[in-house]
Each structure stands twice: as structure tokens, then as C-alpha cells.
Amino acid sequence: MLMLYIKGKDSIVNKLIFMLEAYRERKNPVRYLRLYFTNPKGLLNIIAEVNIYISGSCVIDYFVPSSAEPYFDFNIYV
């Protein structure tokens, strides 16, 4: 289980809210990929058909929000 921590006076409440916001944003990868690609649904279809692997700091940021450096990228392997 992944625990996300943020600092604040009411740390338990802030942690719960942050985890729910992260889940809502990340449960649909199209929403996240839309920030970087013009056709995220098409990209996901191609990834599924061709067995493409994606790595890089953007992928880490997807699973652990705010963990990537200011300049992050996708590494795509075909």
C-alpha cells in the first residue's frame, strides 16, 4: 500500500484529502496523458497493440504524484 504524506496542522485530514485527489486524477490514465499528448486514447490503443513499454519520470509521477523533477520525460520502448 502506498502512503502519501504532506505536512500541515491537520496532517491526517490533509493526507486523506491528498490521497483521494491523487486517486481521482490518476484512476483514468487518459486524463493524465492529455497533459502531454494530443490523442491519449490513440496512444493507449497503440501501446496495447504493439506491446510498447513506457518508463521515465512521468511514469513515476503518475503513480507517486509530485515525485518527478521539474523537467521530466517519457521514455517509450518499442
C-alpha positions in Angstrom: 0.0 0.0 0.0 1.3 3.4 -1.0 1.1 6.1 1.7 1.4 9.8 0.6 2.3 12.3 3.3 2.0 16.1 3.3 2.8 18.5 6.1 0.1 20.6 7.8 -1.6 21.3 11.1 -4.3 18.6 10.4 -1.9 16.1 8.8 -4.4 13.2 8.9 -7.1 15.1 7.1 -4.7 16.6 4.6 -3.3 13.2 3.9 -6.7 11.7 3.3 -7.7 14.5 1.0 -4.5 14.4 -0.9 -4.8 10.6 -1.4 -8.3 10.9 -2.7 -7.4 13.8 -5.1 -4.5 11.7 -6.4 -6.7 8.7 -6.9 -9.4 10.7 -8.7 -6.8 12.2 -11.0 -4.9 9.0 -11.7 -7.6 6.4 -11.9 -8.1 7.4 -15.6 -4.7 7.5 -17.4 -6.3 9.4 -20.4 -6.8 12.4 -18.1 -3.1 12.3 -17.1 -1.8 11.7 -20.6 -3.9 14.5 -22.0 -1.5 17.0 -20.4 1.4 15.7 -22.6 -0.2 14.1 -25.7 -2.9 15.4 -28.2 -4.5 11.9 -28.6 -4.1 10.0 -25.4 -6.7 7.3 -26.2 -5.0 6.6 -29.5 -1.7 6.4 -27.7 -3.1 3.8 -25.3 -4.5 1.8 -28.1 -1.1 1.7 -29.9 0.6 0.8 -26.6 -1.8 -2.2 -26.2 -1.5 -3.4 -29.8 2.3 -3.1 -30.2 3.3 -4.0 -26.6 5.2 -0.7 -26.0 6.8 -0.1 -22.7 6.9 3.3 -21.1 9.3 4.4 -18.4 10.7 7.7 -17.2 10.0 10.2 -14.5 6.5 11.0 -15.9 5.5 7.3 -15.3 6.8 7.6 -11.7 4.9 10.8 -11.3 1.8 9.1 -12.4 2.0 6.6 -9.5 3.6 8.9 -7.0 2.3 12.4 -7.6 4.8 15.3 -7.2 7.8 12.9 -7.2 9.3 14.0 -10.6 11.8 16.7 -11.1 10.6 20.0 -12.8 12.0 18.7 -16.2 10.6 15.2 -16.6 10.0 12.9 -19.6 8.5 9.8 -21.0 10.8 7.0 -22.3 9.0 4.9 -24.9 10.4 1.5 -25.9 9.0 -0.4 -28.9 
